[in-house]
Amino acid sequence: MAGKILANLIVMGSAILGRAFIQAYRQALANASKSGVAQETIQNTIRRGSKVMTEQEARQILGVTEKTSWEEILKKYDTLFERNSKNGSFYIQSKVHRAKECLEAVHQGKGEGTPT
């Protein structure tokens, strides 16, 4: 008999806690939507989910600046790509390749001629 009462108390207590948790969560969502935090969180999630490399990240990977010529960028790319093809990682090699693609698009966008 005592076991049955104890089981009922546990079930009722967990139901009360569950309802309280759901109510608190709903209130938190309402507060977040009022303050604009929810929209900002969604946009940050979208940005993080995006696989597009920024120009700054591409320049960091290749170790070049904004003033570096396209020929120097290609030399850096070739050096890093070859090093990683011999005894490096495929992940780093792909990052180097994506960085070159990103900078190539930026270079073409500036109208500085077709990169070779």
C-alpha positions in Angstrom: 0.0 0.0 0.0 2.8 2.4 0.9 4.5 1.6 -2.5 1.3 2.5 -4.4 1.0 5.9 -2.5 4.7 6.6 -3.1 4.3 5.8 -6.9 1.3 8.1 -7.1 3.1 10.9 -5.4 6.1 10.5 -7.8 3.8 10.5 -10.9 1.8 13.6 -9.7 5.0 15.4 -8.7 6.6 14.8 -12.1 3.4 15.9 -13.9 3.4 19.2 -11.9 7.1 19.8 -12.6 6.6 19.0 -16.3 3.7 21.5 -16.5 5.8 24.2 -14.7 8.7 23.6 -17.0 6.5 23.9 -20.1 5.0 27.1 -18.7 8.4 28.6 -18.0 9.6 27.7 -21.5 6.6 29.4 -23.1 7.2 32.5 -21.0 10.8 32.6 -21.9 9.9 32.4 -25.6 7.4 35.2 -25.2 10.0 37.3 -23.5 12.6 36.6 -26.1 10.2 37.5 -29.0 9.3 40.8 -27.3 13.0 41.8 -26.9 14.1 40.6 -30.4 16.4 38.0 -29.0 14.6 35.2 -30.8 15.1 36.8 -34.2 18.7 37.5 -33.5 19.3 33.9 -32.5 17.6 32.6 -35.6 19.8 34.8 -37.8 23.0 33.7 -36.0 22.0 30.1 -36.5 21.5 30.7 -40.2 24.9 32.4 -40.4 26.6 29.6 -38.6 24.9 27.0 -40.8 26.1 28.8 -43.9 29.1 27.1 -45.5 30.3 30.2 -47.3 33.8 31.3 -46.5 34.4 35.0 -45.9 37.1 36.9 -47.6 38.8 37.6 -44.3 38.9 33.8 -43.4 40.2 33.0 -46.9 43.0 35.5 -46.5 43.9 34.1 -43.1 44.1 30.5 -44.4 46.4 31.5 -47.3 48.3 34.0 -45.2 47.9 37.0 -47.5 46.7 40.6 -47.1 44.4 42.7 -49.2 47.4 44.2 -51.0 48.8 40.9 -52.1 48.9 40.4 -55.9 46.9 37.6 -57.5 50.2 35.9 -58.6 51.4 35.8 -55.0 48.1 34.4 -53.9 48.4 31.6 -56.5 52.0 30.9 -55.3 50.8 30.6 -51.7 47.9 28.4 -52.8 50.2 26.1 -54.8 52.7 25.8 -52.0 50.0 25.0 -49.3 48.0 22.7 -51.6 51.1 20.7 -52.6 52.3 20.4 -49.0 49.0 19.0 -47.9 48.6 16.7 -50.8 51.9 14.9 -49.9 51.7 14.4 -46.2 49.0 16.7 -44.9 45.3 16.4 -44.2 42.5 16.4 -46.8 40.5 18.8 -44.6 43.3 21.5 -44.7 43.8 20.9 -48.4 40.1 21.5 -49.0 40.1 24.7 -46.8 43.1 26.0 -48.9 41.2 25.2 -52.1 38.0 26.9 -50.9 40.1 30.0 -49.8 41.5 30.3 -53.3 38.0 30.0 -54.8 36.7 32.7 -52.5 39.6 35.1 -53.3 39.2 34.3 -57.0 35.6 35.4 -56.8 36.5 38.6 -55.0 39.3 39.2 -57.5 36.9 38.8 -60.5 34.3 40.9 -58.7 36.7 43.8 -58.5 37.2 43.6 -62.3 40.9 43.1 -62.1 40.9 40.7 -65.0 40.5 37.0 -65.2 42.7 35.1 -62.6 44.8 32.4 -64.1 
